[in-house]
């Protein structure tokens, strides 16, 4: 299913090429907060994405309210053309965010969707471009502070 913003953009701008349409919605779901903003800045600087989402999914886990520990990022960039496998693209993203995902860094969990604009466009045309939320936490290992 297409995200609402994409469905709305599609219906109102049929004259735009699909890639221009994609560029027009590039940062629709950026989370707010210092860790979220640092992630967005680093990914933007490293990949110049045509589409970027940084989702703080910490509220779905057993952490204090307002935490920034669990994230999902969706990065669509031409810079992934040479990284042909998902593993290579994930390594590029993880390397960019190495301080955030380090053992003593603020990010406990990072889910990554990274692909080229061509691959994303294929998914858009098939109606599969929406990236849903991660599943709710099933308890974890108890290493994080308890929710307030």
Rosetta blueprint (number, residue, H / E / L):
1 X L
2 X L
3 X L
4 X H
5 X H
6 X H
7 X H
8 X H
9 X H
10 X H
11 X H
12 X H
13 X L
14 X L
15 X L
16 X L
17 X L
18 X H
19 X H
20 X H
21 X H
22 X H
23 X H
24 X H
25 X L
26 X L
27 X L
28 X L
29 X L
30 X L
31 X L
32 X L
33 X L
34 X H
35 X H
36 X H
37 X H
38 X H
39 X H
40 X H
41 X H
42 X H
43 X H
44 X H
45 X H
46 X H
47 X H
48 X L
49 X L
50 X L
51 X E
52 X E
53 X E
54 X E
55 X E
56 X E
57 X L
58 X H
59 X H
60 X H
61 X L
62 X L
63 X L
64 X L
65 X L
66 X L
67 X L
68 X L
69 X L
70 X E
71 X E
72 X E
73 X E
74 X E
75 X E
76 X E
77 X L
78 X H
79 X H
80 X H
81 X L
82 X L
83 X L
84 X L
85 X L
86 X H
87 X H
88 X H
89 X H
90 X H
91 X H
92 X H
93 X H
94 X H
95 X H
96 X H
97 X L
98 X H
99 X H
100 X H
101 X H
102 X L
103 X L
104 X L
105 X L
106 X L
107 X L
108 X L
109 X E
110 X E
111 X E
112 X E
113 X E
114 X E
115 X E
116 X L
117 X H
118 X H
119 X H
120 X H
121 X H
122 X H
123 X H
124 X H
125 X H
126 X H
127 X L
128 X L
129 X L
130 X L
131 X L
132 X L
133 X L
134 X L
135 X L
136 X L
137 X L
138 X L
139 X L
140 X L
141 X L
142 X L
143 X L
144 X L
145 X L
146 X L
147 X L
148 X L
